[in-house]
Structure formats: structure tokens, C-alpha cells
Amino acid sequence: MNEYAVTFTERETAKLLPVEIDTDAIGANEVAGHTLATLISAGTELNSGYLGNNFPRQSGYAAAFKVEKVGENVADISPGDLAFCPGNHASYQRKPASQVIRLPDNLTPEIAVFARMMGVSMTTLTTTSARPPAKILITGLGLVGHLAAKNFQACGYEVYASDPVASRRQIASETGILNVLDAVPLENTELSGQFHLAIECSGHEQALLDAAGAVRKRAEVVCIASPWRRYTDLLIHDLHRLIFFNYVTIRSGWEWELPRQPEDFRTNSVFENFAGALKWLSEDRVNVDGIYTKYDPERCQQAYRDLLHKKTERLAVVFDWTT
């Protein structure tokens, strides 16, 4: 049976194309159904897909769908349930049950997909030694940084979030982030040197250097944005000096540091964090109202172009597959 998937066919070209999927098939440990919403991960999808080199290719890894089929070994999900999975931008999802999480009853699909991007910074929330009510710094208020600020704020940290782009700061201030700055507060004597943790969410080396200069001794600076390209001619000596004399620990915040599923003697897992994010969204502990725009999947080329050229008024794009 023909379904549809957003496909990058060449550089800077996205199309909604038919794909052949056997919607009658289901494995014993699988869950399947038609998609309701998917979320674009702008950084990854633009840089490694839309602007990439290998075509054709499908994209996306945040989906909500209505369960229509469940395998004989699946016990906790039923037909008719709404569910989340790390799925492609496609009209039909078929996943192992271990990768599917039932949505809380009051959570809509277009909100649920944000659990995927919340999970990026929830790994750092799991692994950091900083504890509430510590002051922490977020650099970059794109979607990942915005959600990182809200995740940590929801857990009792005193969050300060910076971004040089006025529109991003406005969205942050309007939607509940309390302390929004236009730059890392290196010259603010009340804040500089007070942060127990800095989370770098821009992928910009100047932001990393500034964050390393703003934290207290023995603090962490965690890089959770991919450094897709070089922006400056900064010397590594500048960062080296801060690491040495400020006793800064700089590390990757790669979300897959955690195991996919729960394991003995490990704290949290990727899918436990996704489940927690869905719960926080359902409880309005983290609110994403006002940070996204909906597009019909048939307008996928326009969606990616708007994100690439920063023509969207919001931070994120959700594909609505119900239209």
C-alpha cells in the first residue's frame, strides 16, 4: 500500500513522495499506525540532510501516531491509543514496542513530539553534578536551548539563558523562561563566576569560550549542540587557558551517552527520559505553546526553506499529518 514520506531528493530539495509499505504486516513485538504529527529537528535535518550529499533519503525522528496494530507479545499498548516514537516524517509508523510510549491521556500529538527534543538536554540533567537550586547558564535559544532552559527551570535550577538574536529572546521571555540575556554575562559581577553548569546549545565556538569564562571553578561546560561548522578564528589557547586556570570540565552532552533502555546500575535511560518529558508536557511543567508553526507535509519544501533562511516566526516546525 502506498503511504507517503518526506524525502530529500537533492541538495535543498524536500518532497512528499509515495513509499511502498505493507500496512497489513506486524511483528510479534511491534506497534504500528498512521501518523498524526512529526517535529523537524532543524539543526540535524538541515545540516546532515537538506544540505547534505547523499540522496535520496528520508528524515525525521520525532513522531506521534494512532495505534492501529499491535503484535501478539505487546501488552501495554492497545489499538486506539495515541503513542510517541522516534519516527520519520512519514504517514505510517511501524516500530518495536520498546521504542513506543503511550501518550498521557490529556496530551495532544502536536505537543507530544517535543518530548524528543527535550530528551537532548535531559541526558545532561541526568549526568551533571550540579544540583538545584544552582545557577546554570544556557547559551543559544534555538529549540534545543529553549527546551533545555525549560527542563532545568522546571527542576528548580536558577536558569540564565542567552542568545544574541532578539526574536529568540522574545519567544523565551514570552513563554516562561525567567532570566533571558543578550550575551553571556562576563562583565556582570553578580553572575560571572557563579554558574555551576553551562550548557552550550548553539554550536558556536565563541559561545563555548564565553561559557567557560563565566562558570565558577570546578564547574561543567556541556556541549549539546553539534559544531556543524567553524564560525570564528579563535585560538584554542584561549579555551585551554580557561580550562587550566578555571578548573573547568568541558565535555560532550551527546544524548546517547545513556543506554536506550533501563539497565541495572545505570541512572535513567533515553526512553525513560522521553517518558518523563511526555509527563512534564502533559502536566504543563514544560510548556511549548507559542514556539512552533504547523505545516502540511505537502509543504515540506517550504518548511525546510523557511527554517534554513530563518523565515519562520517561531522556533520549530510541526508537520500535521491529519490534514
C-alpha positions in Angstrom: 0.0 0.0 0.0 1.3 3.5 -0.8 1.9 5.8 2.1 4.0 9.0 2.0 7.3 10.2 3.4 9.2 13.5 3.3 12.2 12.7 1.2 15.3 14.8 0.4 15.8 14.2 -3.3 18.8 16.5 -3.8 20.5 19.4 -2.0 18.0 21.9 -0.7 15.0 19.9 -2.1 12.4 18.1 0.0 9.4 16.4 -1.5 6.5 14.4 -0.1 6.8 11.1 -2.1 4.9 7.8 -2.1 6.5 4.9 -0.4 5.5 1.2 -0.5 4.7 0.0 3.0 2.9 -3.3 3.9 0.4 -1.9 6.4 -1.0 -5.4 7.0 2.2 -6.7 8.4 3.1 -6.6 12.1 5.8 -8.3 14.0 5.1 -10.0 17.4 6.9 -7.2 19.2 5.9 -4.3 17.0 3.4 -1.5 17.1 2.1 0.4 14.0 -0.4 3.0 12.9 -0.9 6.2 11.0 1.0 9.3 11.9 -0.7 12.4 13.4 2.3 14.7 13.9 6.1 14.9 13.4 8.6 17.5 14.5 11.5 18.8 12.5 14.9 18.8 14.2 16.2 21.8 12.4 19.9 21.6 13.2 20.4 17.9 12.4 17.9 17.7 9.5 19.2 20.8 7.7 22.9 20.2 8.2 23.1 16.5 7.6 20.0 16.1 5.4 18.7 19.0 3.5 22.2 20.4 2.9 23.8 17.0 2.8 25.3 14.9 0.0 23.6 11.5 -0.1 20.3 11.4 -1.9 17.5 10.3 -1.8 17.0 10.0 1.9 14.2 10.2 4.4 14.4 12.2 7.6 12.9 12.9 11.0 13.0 11.2 14.4 10.0 12.5 16.4 6.5 11.3 15.7 3.1 10.8 17.3 0.7 8.3 15.8 -2.6 6.5 16.4 -2.0 2.8 17.2 -3.8 0.5 14.8 -1.9 -2.7 15.1 0.0 -4.4 17.9 2.0 -7.6 17.9 0.9 -10.6 19.9 3.6 -10.0 22.5 2.8 -6.4 23.2 0.9 -6.0 26.5 0.9 -2.3 27.4 -0.3 -0.6 24.2 -3.6 -1.2 22.5 -5.3 -0.2 19.2 -6.8 3.2 19.5 -4.1 4.5 21.8 -2.0 7.6 20.9 1.7 7.0 21.0 5.1 8.6 20.6 8.1 7.1 18.8 11.4 8.4 17.3 9.9 8.0 13.8 10.5 9.6 10.4 8.4 12.2 8.7 6.1 9.6 7.2 2.4 8.9 7.1 2.8 5.5 8.7 4.9 4.4 11.7 5.9 0.8 12.5 8.3 0.4 15.4 9.4 -2.1 18.0 7.2 -1.8 21.1 10.4 -0.9 23.1 10.6 2.4 21.1 6.9 3.3 21.6 5.5 5.2 24.5 1.7 5.7 25.1 0.8 9.3 25.4 -0.8 10.6 28.7 -4.5 11.0 28.2 -4.5 14.8 28.1 -1.6 15.3 25.7 -2.1 16.2 22.1 0.1 14.7 19.4 1.5 18.1 18.2 2.7 18.8 21.7 3.9 15.2 22.4 6.5 15.3 19.6 8.6 17.9 21.6 9.5 15.1 24.1 12.1 14.0 21.5 14.0 17.3 21.6 13.5 17.7 25.4 15.4 14.5 25.6 18.5 16.0 24.2 19.2 18.1 27.3 17.6 15.6 29.7 20.8 13.5 29.3 22.8 16.4 30.8 20.1 16.7 33.5 20.8 13.1 34.3 24.6 13.2 34.3 25.5 16.6 35.7 26.9 17.0 39.2 25.2 20.4 39.5 22.1 20.3 41.7 19.2 22.7 42.3 19.0 25.5 43.2 22.3 26.1 41.5 22.7 28.8 38.9 23.2 27.5 35.4 23.8 29.1 32.1 22.3 28.2 28.7 23.9 29.6 25.5 21.7 29.5 22.5 17.9 29.7 22.4 17.1 27.7 19.4 14.7 24.8 20.0 17.3 22.7 21.9 18.5 25.5 24.1 14.9 26.8 24.7 13.8 23.4 25.9 17.0 22.9 28.0 16.2 26.1 29.8 12.7 25.0 30.5 13.7 21.5 31.6 16.2 22.8 34.1 14.0 25.6 35.3 11.2 23.0 35.9 13.6 21.1 38.1 14.4 24.1 40.4 17.6 25.4 38.9 18.2 29.1 38.6 18.5 29.3 34.8 20.0 32.2 32.8 19.7 31.8 29.1 21.5 33.9 26.5 21.1 34.5 22.8 22.2 37.4 20.5 19.0 37.0 18.4 16.3 39.3 19.6 13.4 37.2 18.2 14.6 34.1 20.1 14.9 36.1 23.3 11.4 37.5 22.9 9.9 34.0 22.4 11.8 32.8 25.5 10.6 35.7 27.6 7.0 35.4 26.4 6.8 31.7 27.0 8.1 31.4 30.6 11.9 31.5 30.6 12.6 33.8 33.5 16.2 35.1 33.0 16.9 35.9 29.4 20.1 37.7 28.4 21.5 39.0 25.1 25.0 37.8 25.9 26.9 35.6 28.3 27.3 37.9 31.4 31.1 38.0 31.6 31.1 41.6 32.8 28.2 41.2 35.3 30.0 40.8 38.7 26.9 39.3 40.3 26.7 36.5 37.8 30.1 35.9 36.2 31.9 33.1 38.0 28.7 31.9 39.7 27.4 29.2 37.3 27.8 25.6 38.4 26.9 24.4 34.9 26.9 25.9 31.4 25.1 24.1 28.6 26.2 25.2 25.1 23.3 24.9 22.7 24.4 27.0 19.7 27.3 25.1 18.2 29.3 28.4 18.1 32.8 28.3 19.4 32.6 31.9 20.8 29.7 30.8 23.0 31.7 27.9 24.3 34.6 30.1 25.1 32.4 32.7 26.8 30.6 29.9 28.8 34.0 28.6 30.0 34.9 32.1 31.2 31.6 32.6 33.0 31.4 29.5 35.2 32.8 29.0 38.7 35.9 26.9 39.4 35.3 23.2 39.1 32.1 23.7 37.0 31.0 21.8 34.0 30.5 23.1 30.5 28.5 20.6 28.4 28.3 20.8 24.6 24.9 19.6 23.4 24.8 21.4 20.0 26.7 19.8 17.1 29.5 22.0 15.9 28.5 21.8 12.2 31.0 24.4 11.0 33.6 26.9 12.2 32.4 30.4 12.8 35.5 32.2 14.0 39.3 32.2 14.0 39.6 31.9 17.8 42.7 30.2 19.1 42.5 27.0 21.1 44.9 28.6 23.6 42.1 30.9 24.8 40.0 27.9 25.7 43.0 25.9 27.0 43.9 28.7 29.4 40.3 28.8 30.9 40.2 25.1 31.3 43.5 25.0 33.1 43.2 28.1 35.4 39.5 28.0 36.0 39.5 24.2 36.6 36.7 23.8 34.0 35.4 20.4 32.9 34.3 20.6 29.3 32.6 17.6 27.9 30.2 16.3 25.3 26.5 16.3 26.1 25.7 13.6 23.5 22.3 12.4 24.4 23.1 8.7 23.6 25.6 8.6 26.4 22.7 7.0 28.3 21.5 3.5 27.4 18.5 3.3 25.2 16.5 1.3 27.7 16.8 0.9 31.5 19.9 -1.1 32.8 21.0 -2.2 36.2 23.4 0.2 37.9 22.7 3.0 35.4 20.8 6.2 36.1 18.0 6.8 33.7 17.9 5.9 30.0 17.0 7.6 26.8 13.4 6.2 26.6 12.8 6.8 30.3 13.7 10.4 29.7 11.3 10.5 26.8 8.5 9.2 29.0 9.4 11.8 31.6 9.3 14.5 29.0 5.8 13.4 27.9 4.7 13.5 31.5 6.1 17.0 32.0 4.4 18.2 28.9 1.1 16.7 29.9 1.3 18.4 33.3 2.3 21.7 31.8 5.5 21.6 33.8 7.2 22.4 30.4 5.0 24.4 28.1 5.7 24.7 24.3 2.7 26.8 23.4 3.8 29.6 21.1 7.1 28.2 20.0 6.1 26.3 16.8 4.4 26.6 13.5 2.3 23.9 11.8 2.8 22.9 8.2 1.1 20.4 5.9 3.6 17.7 4.9 2.9 18.6 1.3 4.6 22.0 2.0 7.7 20.3 3.3 10.0 22.1 0.9 8.6 25.4 2.1 9.1 24.3 5.7 12.8 23.5 5.3 13.4 26.6 3.2 11.8 28.8 5.9 13.9 27.2 8.6 17.1 27.4 6.5 16.6 31.1 5.7 15.1 31.9 9.2 11.8 33.0 7.8 9.7 31.3 10.4 8.4 33.4 13.3 8.7 30.6 15.7 11.5 28.2 16.8 10.1 24.9 15.4 8.0 23.3 12.7 5.5 20.5 13.3 4.1 18.6 10.3 0.3 18.0 10.7 -0.5 14.6 9.1 -4.2 14.9 9.9 -5.0 17.3 7.1 
